Amino acid sequence: MIASYPGLPDMIEYIFFEATLRDKFLAYAAQRDVPCTATEDHMGMVVAVPEDLPDALADELEGYYETLEQEQEGTRIAEGDLHRLAGFGFTCPTGKRGWRPFPPVSPVAC
């Protein structure tokens, strides 16, 4: 996803649902001297990198992100939790943030 912010260069955003995978991506980007920012929002953890990276470097990052997505899917399958990827984020009155998955839904035959 490409995000635009007034006064800042366009950024490509990568979303993560597990901090360990986000941290792996941040380390990978740092090893390649790619400037990035990490934030959290109601959807998950977001890492933004400049859109104007050289094509080869952008392709490398995209490929690594896809590898991490597969790792996440493998973890979800192993935990029997693949159908719990959808959910909602919330913030408590104390400021603590959380995320709760929607319950799994049985497939519907058409």
C-alpha positions as CSV (number, residue, x, y, z in Angstrom):
1,M,0.0,0.0,0.0
2,I,1.4,3.4,-0.9
3,A,0.6,6.2,1.6
4,S,0.9,9.9,1.1
5,Y,1.5,12.4,3.9
6,P,1.6,16.2,3.2
7,G,5.2,17.4,3.1
8,L,6.7,13.9,3.2
9,P,7.7,11.6,0.4
10,D,5.4,8.8,-0.6
11,M,5.8,5.7,1.5
12,I,5.1,2.0,0.9
13,E,3.4,0.4,4.0
14,Y,3.7,-3.2,5.1
15,I,1.3,-4.5,7.8
16,F,2.2,-7.1,10.4
17,F,0.1,-8.9,13.0
18,E,3.0,-10.3,15.0
19,A,5.8,-8.2,16.5
20,T,8.5,-10.9,15.9
21,L,7.8,-10.8,12.1
22,R,7.7,-7.0,12.1
23,D,11.1,-7.0,13.9
24,K,12.6,-9.4,11.4
25,F,11.5,-7.1,8.6
26,L,12.9,-4.0,10.4
27,A,16.3,-5.8,10.9
28,Y,16.3,-6.9,7.2
29,A,15.6,-3.3,6.1
30,A,18.3,-1.9,8.4
31,Q,20.9,-4.3,7.1
32,R,20.2,-2.8,3.6
33,D,20.3,0.8,4.9
34,V,16.6,1.3,4.1
35,P,15.1,4.1,6.2
36,C,11.8,3.1,7.7
37,T,9.3,3.9,10.4
38,A,7.3,1.6,12.5
39,T,3.9,2.5,14.0
40,E,0.9,0.7,15.3
41,D,-2.7,1.4,14.5
42,H,-6.1,-0.2,14.8
43,M,-5.3,-2.6,11.9
44,G,-1.9,-3.9,13.1
45,M,1.7,-2.9,13.1
46,V,2.8,-0.9,10.1
47,V,6.3,-0.4,8.7
48,A,6.7,2.3,6.1
49,V,9.6,2.6,3.7
50,P,10.2,5.3,1.0
51,E,8.6,4.6,-2.3
52,D,11.5,5.9,-4.3
53,L,13.9,3.0,-3.5
54,P,15.8,1.4,-6.4
55,D,13.7,-1.3,-8.1
56,A,16.1,-4.1,-7.1
57,L,16.0,-3.1,-3.4
58,A,12.2,-2.6,-3.4
59,D,11.8,-6.1,-5.0
60,E,14.1,-7.6,-2.3
61,L,12.0,-6.0,0.5
62,E,8.7,-7.2,-1.2
63,G,10.1,-10.7,-1.5
64,Y,11.2,-10.8,2.1
65,Y,7.7,-9.5,3.2
66,E,6.1,-12.3,1.2
67,T,8.4,-14.8,2.9
68,L,7.3,-13.4,6.3
69,E,3.6,-13.7,5.2
70,Q,4.1,-17.4,4.5
71,E,5.8,-17.8,7.8
72,Q,2.8,-16.2,9.5
73,E,0.4,-18.4,7.6
74,G,2.4,-21.5,8.6
75,T,2.3,-20.5,12.2
76,R,-1.4,-20.0,12.1
77,I,-2.0,-23.4,10.4
78,A,0.3,-25.1,13.0
79,E,-1.7,-23.4,15.8
80,G,-5.0,-24.3,14.2
81,D,-5.8,-20.6,14.0
82,L,-5.8,-19.9,10.3
83,H,-9.4,-18.7,10.3
84,R,-8.8,-16.2,13.0
85,L,-6.8,-13.7,11.0
86,A,-9.8,-11.3,10.9
87,G,-10.6,-9.3,14.0
88,F,-10.8,-5.8,15.5
89,G,-8.5,-3.6,17.4
90,F,-9.5,-1.6,20.5
91,T,-8.0,0.8,23.0
92,C,-9.0,0.6,26.7
93,P,-9.8,3.7,28.8
94,T,-6.4,3.1,30.4
95,G,-4.7,3.5,27.0
96,K,-3.8,-0.2,26.7
97,R,-4.3,-1.5,23.1
98,G,-5.6,-4.9,22.2
99,W,-6.8,-7.0,19.3
100,R,-9.5,-9.7,19.3
101,P,-10.1,-12.1,16.5
102,F,-13.5,-12.8,15.1
103,P,-14.7,-16.4,15.8
104,P,-14.1,-18.8,12.9
105,V,-17.0,-19.2,10.5
106,S,-18.0,-22.5,9.0
107,P,-17.6,-22.5,5.2
108,V,-20.9,-22.0,3.3
109,A,-21.6,-24.2,0.3
110,C,-23.0,-22.3,-2.7
